Amino acid sequence: MAHVVNREIENYLRQLVPERDLLLKSLEEKAEQEYVSIVLPEVAQFLHLMALQSRAQNILEIGTAIGYSTIWLARVAKQNGGRVTTIEINQRRYEKALNSIKQSGLEDVISIIKAHAADILPTLSGTYDFIFVDAAKGQYSSFFEKLYPRLQTGGLIIFDNVLADGLVICNDEDIERRQRTMVRRLREFLKMITGYPGLVASVIPMGDGLVVGYKTG
């Protein structure tokens, strides 16, 4: 969970998010205590809104973590008679997500796969009307190339953490050497996706930045 929004504004926006239930609140606390990166509550509410507005039924998530955003999305999918397929590479987070999903009572709506997304995506069948990616930022361009053909016309694709705590606007010499490749790839990704044929995309300065794309054809 990184931040590009003024902290006071961010705190104010969070106060406007409707009170979460005990399960979601407990996952927020667990993520903070165990230093697990999950979407911020205001970002989760935005995802929920986008899924509702688009009447999403077949949702794909890359990067389950402990299942926080998964549950937000699955509640919409269930309301719409749909499903969520979510992929997590880390064994420990996968196990924690399984427990979260069990507590949510949404096992019949959520299919969780323990795998590297790049390996499993070619094996998945069908298309999706809503795709959310919260994974390795340096691989976003590669993920997009694999995911775009799976996105239905009229569907949404959303990537999280695209502003990299503001590093995308920094001079290279001001960025730690170990982060420069990731930042360069993010810049290239944002330039590509915001001008991609057949996609209308916009960057939203919320949390650590989201890019939302709508497939026109």
PEHU-V413468 format. One record per pair of residues at least 24 apart in sequence whose ideal C-beta (glycine too) atoms are under 7 Angstrom apart, sorted by the first residue. I is the first residue (numbers start at 1). J is the second residue. D is the distance in whole Angstrom. If there is no record, write none. Layout:
BEGIN
I_J_D + I_J_D
END
This chain:
BEGIN
1_37_6 + 1_38_7 + 1_40_6 + 2_161_7 + 2_165_4 + 2_208_4 + 3_207_7 + 3_208_6 + 4_163_5 + 4_165_7 + 4_166_5 + 4_205_6 + 4_208_6 + 4_209_6 + 5_205_6 + 5_206_7 + 13_42_5 + 14_41_6 + 14_42_6 + 17_41_5 + 17_42_5 + 17_45_5 + 23_103_6 + 23_104_6 + 24_68_7 + 24_71_7 + 27_66_6 + 27_68_5 + 27_100_6 + 30_66_7 + 31_66_6 + 31_68_7 + 36_65_6 + 36_66_6 + 36_93_7 + 37_65_7 + 38_65_5 + 38_66_7 + 38_68_4 + 38_69_7 + 39_68_7 + 39_69_5 + 39_134_7 + 39_160_6 + 39_207_7 + 40_207_5 + 42_206_6 + 42_207_7 + 43_160_7 + 43_206_6 + 43_207_4 + 43_210_7 + 44_68_7 + 44_69_6 + 44_72_5 + 46_206_6 + 47_72_6 + 47_73_6 + 47_132_6 + 47_158_7 + 48_72_5 + 48_76_6 + 50_156_6 + 50_158_7 + 50_212_7 + 51_76_4 + 51_130_6 + 52_76_6 + 54_129_7 + 54_130_6 + 54_156_5 + 55_80_6 + 56_80_6 + 56_82_7 + 56_129_5 + 56_130_4 + 57_81_6 + 57_82_3 + 57_129_6 + 58_82_6 + 58_83_6 + 58_126_7 + 58_128_5 + 58_129_5 + 59_84_4 + 59_128_7 + 59_130_5 + 60_85_5 + 60_128_4 + 60_131_5 + 61_86_4 + 61_132_5 + 62_87_5 + 62_117_5 + 62_133_4 + 62_134_7 + 62_135_5 + 62_143_6 + 63_88_7 + 63_133_7 + 63_134_4 + 63_135_4 + 64_88_4 + 64_93_7 + 64_94_7 + 64_97_5 + 64_112_6 + 65_93_5 + 65_97_7 + 66_93_6 + 66_96_4 + 66_97_5 + 66_100_6 + 67_97_4 + 67_100_3 + 67_101_5 + 69_132_7 + 69_134_7 + 70_97_7 + 70_101_7 + 70_110_6 + 71_100_7 + 71_104_5 + 71_106_7 + 73_132_7 + 74_106_5 + 74_109_5 + 74_110_5 + 77_109_6 + 78_106_7 + 78_109_5 + 83_109_6 + 83_111_7 + 84_109_6 + 84_110_5 + 85_111_5 + 85_113_7 + 86_110_6 + 86_112_5 + 87_113_5 + 87_115_6 + 87_117_5 + 87_120_6 + 88_112_7 + 88_114_6 + 89_115_7 + 89_116_5 + 117_143_7 + 118_142_7 + 121_146_5 + 127_151_7 + 127_152_5 + 128_152_7 + 128_155_6 + 129_155_4 + 130_155_6 + 130_156_5 + 131_157_4 + 132_158_5 + 133_159_5 + 133_160_7 + 134_160_4 + 134_161_7 + 137_161_6 + 137_164_6 + 137_182_6 + 137_186_6 + 138_181_6 + 138_182_4 + 138_185_5 + 140_186_7 + 140_189_4 + 141_185_6 + 141_188_6 + 141_189_5 + 141_192_6 + 144_189_7 + 144_193_6 + 151_215_5 + 152_215_7 + 153_215_5 + 153_217_5 + 154_215_7 + 155_215_5 + 156_212_6 + 156_213_7 + 156_214_6 + 157_213_5 + 158_210_6 + 158_212_5 + 159_210_7 + 159_211_5 + 160_208_7 + 160_210_6 + 161_208_4 + 161_209_7 + 162_186_6 + 162_190_6 + 162_203_6 + 162_209_4 + 162_210_7 + 162_211_5 + 163_205_7 + 163_208_6 + 163_209_3 + 165_208_6
END
